[in-house]
Amino acid sequence: MIVGKKDIPLGALKRACTSSEALIAFATELVPTPLRHIPEITNNQKYYVALLVRSTLSLKWEVRTKLCAPLLEGVRIKGIPDAIYDYDDLIQEIDPEAFMQYRREDFNAQR
C-alpha cells in the first residue's frame, strides 16, 4: 500500500486529533501536492492515519472512534495493508522521468 508519508511523529499526530476536520486536513497534507489528485494514495494515507490514531492509547476509545469515522468515510484502500510504502522511498528507487511518463499516459487514458 503506497502512502504519501509513513513516518509520522506521534506529537504531530496527537496535535491533529483536535477534531475530525483537523485530522482529515492533516492526513491530506501528508500526501505530496502532485499526488493529491490520486484518490488511491489519499485514501491509503487516510486509512494509515486512522490506524495510527486507533493505536494511540493516550486517547480514549470513544474519542478515537469519533475522530476516525469521518476520516474513513468513503475510503477504499488499494494495495496490501500490511505493507506500507512511503512515496518518497519509492521515488528514490525508480527512474522519475519514466514514472512521470507513466502518470501522463495513465491520466490521458482516463479522459
N, C-alpha and C positions, 0 to 999 in steps of 0.2 A: 504494500500500500504506500503510495507516494504522498507525502505531505509537504507543505511549504517549509516548515521548521519543526524538527523533533526535539531539539534540546531547548526546553522551555524552563527558565528559572522558576522555582517554586514561589518566590516572592512576587514575581510579576504575575503569576497565575492567581495568587491569592488577592492581589490588588484588583484584578479584573473581576473578581467574584462579588462585586457590589450589587450587580443586577444582571438579569439575563441579557439585556441590551448591551451592557458593557462587555459581557463575556462573548457575545456574538461579534462585536467590533474587534475585540482582542484576537479572536480566532481568525478573523478575516485579515487583520494586519499581519499575521504571521505568514501569510501567503505572499510571495513576491508579487509586486504590482503587475508584471507582464503575464502572470498566471491566474489572476483573479477572475478572469472570464471563463476559466475551465472549471465547470461545476464538479467534476470528479475530484480535483485536487482540493477545492474549497470544502467540499463535503467530507473528504477524508480528514482534513485539518480540523473541522468542527467535531467529528467523531473522536479524533485523538485528544482534543482538548477536553471533551466530555469524559473520556476515560480517566484523564488526569484529575479532573475535578472530583469524579466519583471516588477516586482513591485518596483524596485529601481528607484525612481523618480529623483534622482540626476544625472542619465544618460539620455541622450536624447533618444527618442523613436527609432530613426534610429539606434543608437548605440546598444541599447538593442536588436533590431530585428536582426542586423548583427551578434551580439555575439551568440544569441540563435539558429539561423538557423543551423549552423554546429553541435551544441551540440545536437539538436533534430533529426538530420538526422538518419533515420532508427530506431528510438526509439519507442518501443511499451510498454506501461506501463502494469503492472499486478497488479490487486487489485483495490480497491476503492480509487480514487484520493483525496477524501476529508477526508480520514482517514489515517494519516501519522504515521507509527510506526517505531521507531528507533530500529535498530538491537540489540544494547546493552540492551535496555529496555526489549526487548522480551527474550533475553538470561537469564536475571536475573529472569524471571518468569517461566522458564521451566527447565527440567532436561537436562543438557548439554550432558550427555552420551547418552540419548535416542535420542536427536537431531542429534548427530554425527552418530549414527547408522542409523537413517532415511536417512541422507545425503549419507552415503555409499551405502545403498540399492538403493537409487534413482540414484546414479551415475552408479552403476553396471547394473541397469535396462536399462539405456540409451545406454549402449555399444552394 
